[in-house]
Amino acid sequence: MIVSLIGFLIYSIVRPENRVWPPPGQQTWQYVLVWLLTILAFAGFVVVGVLDWNSLGWPVMFRWPIGSVLIVGGNVLAWVGVRQLSLKTTSGSKGPLVTDGLYRYSRNPQYLGDIAIISGWAILSASYFAIPLCLGAIIAFAITPLAEEPWLQEIHGDIYREYFNKVPRFLGLPALE
């Protein structure tokens, strides 16, 4: 599932005129496919992590504090990002360009939060089999902005280009004016 998701994202990057993500609308096969693969990927690495719990034998004092902080912090980041952007826009629909709040520091705070959650789960579960799945999911979230950026440029034009040049993709301080 993760490999399929990455494949569809790469296809969207290479062929933006026929992209799968962002989808052309919520009532499309692209929308259903990407969200289904995303949900199954998340469920997959969680289930595998539980079934193969701590097969790497990492110490509890390492796993729990670091993994928990990443999971909780990532959830805060992701859900605040959803709140600021809106659930509809988060789901891949057109919406206004949000450039304040978390979006002042990152063009993709939700993906950054998702990457933190997945990293936290990889550490917490310490699963030999879940870690490769988590790495695949991290790759998917890391390349998703590459599929979205041409679409955002098309929708928002020069306003997005200015935002793109000013605010880092994932993390950093905004450029001084």
Sequence and secondary structure as in RCSB ss.txt:
>XXXX:A:sequence
MIVSLIGFLIYSIVRPENRVWPPPGQQTWQYVLVWLLTILAFAGFVVVGVLDWNSLGWPVMFRWPIGSVLIVGGN
VLAWVGVRQLSLKTTSGSKGPLVTDGLYRYSRNPQYLGDIAIISGWAILSASYFAIPLCLGAIIAFAITPLAEEP
WLQEIHGDIYREYFNKVPRFLGLPALE
>XXXX:A:secstr
 HHHHHHHHHHHHH GGG SSS S TTSHHHHHHHHHHHHHHHHHHHHHHHTTTTT   HHHHHHHHHHHHHHHH
HHHHHHHHHH HHHHTT       SGGGGT S HHHHHHHHHHHHHHHHH  TTHHHHHHHHHHHHHHHHHHHHH
HHHHHHTHHHHHHHHHS SSS      
